[in-house]
Amino acid sequence: MLFDPPIDLLVKVTGCRYMAAVIVGARAKDLINKISASLNGNSNLAIDYAAEEVARGEVVGVKSN
C-alpha cells in the first residue's frame, strides 16, 4: 500500500486520482521493463519509486486531443 508520498500530494501534482494512477502505473511498468535487474522483480519497489518521481514532478502525463 502506498503511504509515501501520500495520494493527496499525487492528486495535487497530477490533477486527479485517475491521472495519478495512470501515470504512476505507466512509469512503474517502464521501470520494470528497463531496469528489472536492479529491482529484483519487485513490482512494489517500482511503484514506490514511480510515485516518488511523480510527486517530485520528474514524471508528468501528456494530454492528448
C-alpha positions in Angstrom: 0.0 0.0 0.0 1.2 3.4 -0.9 1.8 5.8 2.1 4.7 7.9 1.0 4.2 10.1 -1.0 0.6 10.5 0.1 -2.1 10.2 -2.5 -3.2 13.7 -1.8 0.1 15.0 -3.0 0.0 12.9 -6.2 -3.5 14.3 -6.9 -2.3 17.8 -6.4 0.6 17.2 -8.8 -1.4 15.4 -11.5 -4.9 17.0 -11.2 -7.0 13.9 -10.3 -6.8 10.4 -8.8 -7.3 8.7 -12.2 -4.4 10.6 -13.8 -2.2 9.9 -10.8 -2.9 6.1 -11.0 -2.3 6.1 -14.8 1.0 8.0 -14.6 2.4 6.0 -11.7 1.3 2.7 -13.2 2.8 3.5 -16.6 6.1 4.7 -15.1 6.3 1.6 -12.9 5.8 -0.6 -15.9 8.5 1.3 -17.7 10.9 0.9 -14.7 10.2 -2.8 -14.6 10.9 -3.3 -18.3 14.0 -1.1 -18.3 15.8 -1.9 -15.0 14.2 -5.1 -13.8 17.6 -6.5 -12.7 18.1 -3.8 -10.1 14.5 -4.1 -8.9 14.9 -7.9 -8.4 11.5 -8.5 -9.8 9.8 -6.4 -7.0 7.0 -4.5 -8.6 6.1 -2.8 -5.3 9.5 -1.2 -5.4 8.9 0.1 -8.9 5.5 1.5 -7.8 7.1 3.3 -4.9 9.9 4.7 -7.0 7.5 5.8 -9.7 5.2 7.5 -7.2 8.2 9.4 -5.7 9.2 10.6 -9.2 5.7 11.8 -9.9 5.5 13.6 -6.5 8.8 15.4 -7.3 7.5 16.5 -10.7 10.1 14.4 -12.6 7.4 12.4 -14.5 4.3 14.1 -16.0 1.4 13.0 -18.0 0.7 14.2 -21.6 -2.8 15.2 -22.6 -3.9 14.0 -26.0 -6.5 15.7 -28.1 
